[in-house]
């Protein structure tokens, strides 16, 4: 009943790297506020738009994965074979989490190589 390694990797990405992204963005905001500079408007817009896109992509991916797992379960019932419910649940959760972990990884790469 353990999650797959891919799901574990995506969850670990979120667990460790999401706070790093939050910290880097917060630091940028504080530095802009303390120095009288302006926060990069593109980064502010990206923070909001990325979350909206990830939520939409996650909802679609979850629905597709649930549909696929339902078809597999129905097919298994019709043919008299067995299916693994925990593998089905794992596939749905993995599809749901993947859009978020993908964006977190790209944000860490982008924010760590930024200058200034």
N, C-alpha and C positions, 0 to 999 in steps of 0.2 A: 504494500500500500504506500510505498514511497513515491514521491514525484519523480518524473523522468529527469535525466541529467540536463536536458535542454530547458525544461521548466525551472529546475534548480538554478541554472546559470542565469536565466532571465530574472528570477526573483533575487538572486544575489546581486545582480547589477543594480536593480532598483534599491535594494537595501543599503548598499555601500555608496553607489555613485549619485543617487538622487540628492542626498544631503550635501554632497560636494557641489553639485550644480546650484543648489539653493544658497550655499555659503559664498560661492564665487559671485553670483548675481547680487547678493546682499552687499558684499564688499564693494562691488562696483557702484551700487547706489549710495552707500555711505561715503565713499571717496568723492563722488560727484557732489554730494550734499555738503561735505566738509570743506572742499576746495572751491566751492562756488561754481563748479563746472556743471555741465548738463549730462544727464544719463543718456546713453546712446538710445535714441528713439526706436531704432530698428530692433534693439535687444528687448526693449519694453514690449513692442508689438509682437515679437517672436514668442515671448513668454506666454502671452495670452493665446495667440493663434495656434501655437504648437499643442497646447493643452486641449483646445477645442478639436483640432484635427485628430489628435491621438484618441480622444474620447469617442469620436465618430468612427474612426477606423477600428477601435477596439469593439464597439457595439456590433459593427458589421461582421468582424472576424468571429465574434462569439456566436452570432446567429448562424453564420455559415458552418462553423464547427459543430454546433448543436444539430443542425440539419443533417450534416454528414454522419454524425454519430447515430442519429435516429434511423437513418437509412441503413446503416450497418447493423443496428440492432434488429430492425424489421426483417432484413435479409437473413440474419442469423436465425431468427425465430422461424422464418418460412422454410429454411433449409434444415432446421434441426441442429444447427451447430451452436456452440456457446460463444459468448462475448464476455469481455472483461469490463465491468462497469467502472472500475477505477482507471483503466486506460482511457475510457471515453471521457471521464471527468477531467483527466489530465490533459487530454487534447483540447478540450474546451477552455480550460484555464490557461493553457499555454498560448492559445490563439488570442485570448483576451489580454494577456500581459505583454505579449510581444511588441505591440506598437509603442507602449510606454518605455520598455527597456531599450528599444532601438533608438528612440529619441534621446533618452538619458545618455546613452553611450556617445551619440554624436555631439551632444551638448558638452560633455566632459572633454572630448577631443578638441572641439572648437574653442571652448573657454580657456583651456590650459595653454593653447598655443597663441592666444591673443596677446598683443603687446599693449602695455599701458593700461 
